[in-house]
Amino acid sequence: MSSRINSNTRTPSFIVGIGASAGGLSALEKFFDNMQPDSGMAFVVIQHLSPDFKSLMDDLLARHTTMAINRVTNGTVLKPDSIYLIPAKSQMTVKDGNLYLTDRDPSQHLDLPIDVFFRSLAEDARERAIGIVLSGTGSDGSRGIQTIHDMGGLVLVQAVDSAQFDGMPRSALATGVCDLILPPEQMPMAIVKYAGLSPAQRVEEFRRLAEEESDLDGEYRTIFSLLRSQYNLDFSRYKPPTVGRRIQRRMDTREVGDTNAYAAILAKEPEELDALYRDLLIGVTEFFRDPKAFRKLEETILPEIFQGRKSQDDIRVWTAGCATGEEAYS
């Protein structure tokens, strides 16, 4: 469903602020490869740019979208189905649908252009604001997405295991205000669907998504993503009861009752992430540990395999060994 309010108004239905830094080009390309060009939204890309080199971002993105790409000048009016790029050495804000530039203060040690824009976006567009944090180092964007969240907007963060540099995504996750955590190529479908809903439908949609994600992978998705990024292991494939107990044990140790709050701790504290990782690797095994599985093997599977076989026939059996082998040898 298109989110365009009225094709004649030339007012964007939603304003999407996209913050990116190191590794952000690849993420932006994947995002716009999958973003329909007639969504009715305006896209404002805030990237950390070197003041010493001319940016080629407009030429690079033009290979991945048919939307108009504009380098912002002071007072630029936002239009639907258009992309806007911040110039180097500038801070940018939005007010009444217009983009305004100020020179970056060279005396300021810390430059946070994503936070600056996101905060103004939240104030100007309120529930029509969408903030996206992509690959990058540092924490720029984390404060801004909190304002977007507080004003009723939507917050998306790149899944850390898909980011070339996960500093900004991790910092954003640690705020606990992220609505959706996705690889960049999956974000367009999500925001188009979100934008096409009425406010009441959006509430219902998030409730439905929460119910769908009540399984182990959904409940612990952020935790699994952090572990996968750090250790290149996908714990979502492990036995759900065992993984759930191990995560709950660490949460109890830290006296945390909420999964999202614990995920925020993991994003900020590498030591806790390592402690959880080591806990998850503890072997829990014994002979014939899964009686239902062995009963099915004995009563159903083996008889079917041996049916019609002669005593001289060969039967080959593979068993996957793991841990200390009790289950495999059973």
Secondary structure, DSSP 8 states (H G I E B T S, - for coil): ----S-TTT---S-EEEEEE-TTHHHHHHHHHHSS-TTSS-EEEEEE---TTS---HHHHHTTS--SEEEE--TTEE--TTEEEE--TTEEEEEETTEEEEEE--TT-S---HHHHHHHHHHHHHGGGEEEEE-S-SS-TTHHHHHHHHHTT-EEEEE-GGG-SS-HHHHHHHTTT--SEEE-GGGHHHHHHHHHTS-HHHHHHHHHHHHHHTTSHHHHTHHHHHHHHHHH---GGGS-HHHHHHHHHHHHHHTT---HHHHHHHHHH-HHHHHHHHHHHTS----TT--HHHHHHIIIIIHHHHHTT--TT----------TTSHHHH-
